[in-house]
Amino acid sequence: MNARITAACAAVACLAMGAGIAGAHGGAHPGAPESPRAAALAAVRGDATVLIRPLRAGGPMGVARLTQRGGTLRGFIVMWGLAPGSRHAEHVHGSAVGGPVAACAPAGRRTTRHLADLPDLVADANGVAFGVIRERVTERAVRRGVYLMVHRDPTTAGAPMVPGANPPLACGALR
């Protein structure tokens, strides 16, 4: 079996086991006051498998699996067709809950609002990148109007995000 497929299968199994272990605790401490917003977030459950399409013909593409349980977003992403050894910023983008629906295309419906900043993807010698997603989020991130964007360049540490400065390569909309 191909090593990348084996790694992806192992990641899915680990994520499934981790979700079971984390779910056993429940997350709240007895007697601790909980805000209505925190209670609403704790109740959030969502799962999505996303096809990440190239934004230009022949560009890189991939798939991602996202699971949200409360304020934790987990999953994995696999991209192929990248330049060997290249690094790419990736983010979960979306409008505020109840706001206008964001979308991969047209560009006018994209948002610069990040629901989750994910670790940069790093392509191997074959142009394939695999990343594990485990991030805290403060709102529902697995919902319609949210998309996963992979950018041309890596994240620039400490630099403010400037629209258009790091163009997107590929995008996958959650349905």
C-alpha positions as CSV (number, residue, x, y, z in Angstrom):
1,M,0.0,0.0,0.0
2,N,1.2,3.5,-0.8
3,A,2.9,5.2,2.2
4,R,0.7,8.3,1.9
5,I,-2.5,6.3,1.9
6,T,-1.2,4.4,4.9
7,A,-0.4,7.6,6.7
8,A,-3.9,9.1,5.9
9,C,-5.6,5.9,7.2
10,A,-3.6,6.0,10.4
11,A,-4.4,9.7,10.9
12,V,-8.1,9.0,10.5
13,A,-7.9,6.1,13.0
14,C,-6.0,8.3,15.5
15,L,-8.5,11.1,15.1
16,A,-11.4,8.7,15.7
17,M,-9.8,7.3,18.8
18,G,-8.9,10.8,20.1
19,A,-12.5,12.0,19.7
20,G,-13.7,9.1,21.7
21,I,-11.2,9.7,24.5
22,A,-11.9,13.5,24.6
23,G,-15.6,12.9,24.5
24,A,-15.5,10.8,27.6
25,H,-14.6,13.7,29.8
26,G,-17.4,16.1,28.9
27,G,-15.2,19.2,29.3
28,A,-17.1,21.1,32.0
29,H,-16.2,21.2,35.7
30,P,-19.0,20.7,38.2
31,G,-20.2,24.0,39.8
32,A,-18.3,26.2,37.2
33,P,-20.6,28.9,35.8
34,E,-21.0,28.6,32.1
35,S,-22.0,31.5,29.8
36,P,-24.8,31.0,27.3
37,R,-22.3,31.4,24.5
38,A,-20.0,28.7,26.0
39,A,-23.0,26.4,26.5
40,A,-24.0,26.9,22.8
41,L,-20.5,26.2,21.6
42,A,-20.2,23.1,23.7
43,A,-23.3,21.7,22.0
44,V,-21.9,22.2,18.5
45,R,-21.4,19.0,16.5
46,G,-20.4,18.9,12.8
47,D,-18.6,16.7,10.3
48,A,-17.6,17.4,6.7
49,T,-15.6,15.9,3.9
50,V,-14.4,18.6,1.5
51,L,-13.0,18.4,-2.0
52,I,-10.4,21.1,-2.3
53,R,-10.5,22.3,-5.9
54,P,-7.8,24.1,-7.8
55,L,-8.6,27.8,-8.5
56,R,-6.7,27.6,-11.8
57,A,-6.9,24.8,-14.3
58,G,-4.3,22.1,-13.6
59,G,-3.5,23.5,-10.2
60,P,-3.1,21.6,-7.0
61,M,-6.1,19.9,-5.4
62,G,-6.9,17.8,-2.4
63,V,-9.4,16.5,0.2
64,A,-10.0,17.3,3.8
65,R,-12.0,15.8,6.6
66,L,-13.2,18.1,9.4
67,T,-15.0,17.3,12.6
68,Q,-16.1,19.8,15.2
69,R,-17.0,18.9,18.8
70,G,-17.7,21.9,20.8
71,G,-14.7,24.3,20.5
72,T,-12.4,21.8,19.0
73,L,-11.9,21.4,15.3
74,R,-10.1,18.2,14.2
75,G,-9.3,16.5,11.0
76,F,-6.8,16.1,8.2
77,I,-6.0,17.5,4.8
78,V,-4.1,16.0,1.9
79,M,-3.1,18.1,-1.1
80,W,-1.3,17.0,-4.3
81,G,0.1,18.8,-7.4
82,L,2.1,21.2,-5.2
83,A,5.7,22.1,-6.0
84,P,8.1,19.6,-4.3
85,G,9.3,21.0,-0.9
86,S,6.9,24.0,-1.0
87,R,5.1,25.5,2.0
88,H,1.6,26.8,2.0
89,A,-0.6,28.7,4.4
90,E,-4.0,27.2,5.0
91,H,-7.0,28.7,6.9
92,V,-10.7,28.0,7.5
93,H,-12.4,31.1,6.3
94,G,-16.0,32.2,6.9
95,S,-18.4,35.0,7.6
96,A,-19.8,35.6,11.1
97,V,-22.6,33.2,12.0
98,G,-25.7,34.8,10.6
99,G,-23.7,37.0,8.2
100,P,-23.6,36.7,4.4
101,V,-22.6,33.3,3.0
102,A,-18.9,33.3,2.1
103,A,-17.7,31.2,-0.9
104,C,-14.6,30.1,-2.7
105,A,-15.7,31.7,-5.9
106,P,-16.4,34.2,-7.1
107,A,-13.6,36.1,-5.5
108,G,-16.0,38.8,-4.4
109,R,-17.7,36.4,-2.0
110,R,-14.5,35.4,-0.2
111,T,-13.8,36.7,3.2
112,T,-10.5,37.4,5.0
113,R,-12.1,36.4,8.3
114,H,-10.3,33.3,9.7
115,L,-12.2,30.9,11.9
116,A,-9.0,28.8,12.3
117,D,-5.4,29.4,11.2
118,L,-4.0,26.0,10.4
119,P,-0.3,24.9,10.4
120,D,1.4,25.4,7.0
121,L,1.3,22.5,4.6
122,V,4.7,21.2,3.5
123,A,4.9,19.2,0.2
124,D,7.1,16.2,0.0
125,A,9.4,15.4,-2.9
126,N,6.4,14.2,-4.9
127,G,4.4,17.5,-4.3
128,V,2.1,15.8,-1.8
129,A,1.3,17.5,1.6
130,F,-0.5,15.9,4.5
131,G,-1.6,17.9,7.6
132,V,-3.4,17.0,10.8
133,I,-5.8,19.6,12.0
134,R,-6.4,20.2,15.8
135,E,-7.4,23.7,16.6
136,R,-9.6,25.6,19.1
137,V,-12.4,27.6,17.5
138,T,-14.8,30.1,19.2
139,E,-17.8,29.4,17.0
140,R,-19.4,26.9,14.6
141,A,-16.7,26.3,11.9
142,V,-18.2,23.2,10.2
143,R,-21.2,24.8,8.5
144,R,-22.4,26.2,5.1
145,G,-20.6,29.4,4.2
146,V,-17.3,28.2,5.5
147,Y,-14.4,27.2,3.3
148,L,-10.9,25.8,3.6
149,M,-8.3,27.8,1.6
150,V,-4.8,26.8,0.7
151,H,-2.5,29.7,-0.3
152,R,0.5,30.0,-2.7
153,D,3.0,31.0,0.0
154,P,3.7,30.1,3.6
155,T,2.4,32.0,6.6
156,T,4.5,35.0,7.4
157,A,4.9,35.0,11.2
158,G,3.8,38.1,12.9
159,A,2.8,39.9,9.7
160,P,-0.7,41.2,9.3
161,M,-2.9,39.6,6.6
162,V,-3.1,41.8,3.6
163,P,-5.8,40.9,1.1
164,G,-4.3,39.7,-2.2
165,A,-0.7,39.5,-0.8
166,N,-0.8,35.7,-0.7
167,P,-3.1,34.5,-3.4
168,P,-5.1,31.3,-3.0
169,L,-4.2,28.1,-4.9
170,A,-7.1,25.9,-4.0
171,C,-10.4,26.1,-2.0
172,G,-13.0,23.7,-0.7
173,A,-16.4,24.9,0.4
174,L,-18.3,23.1,3.2
175,R,-21.8,22.3,2.3
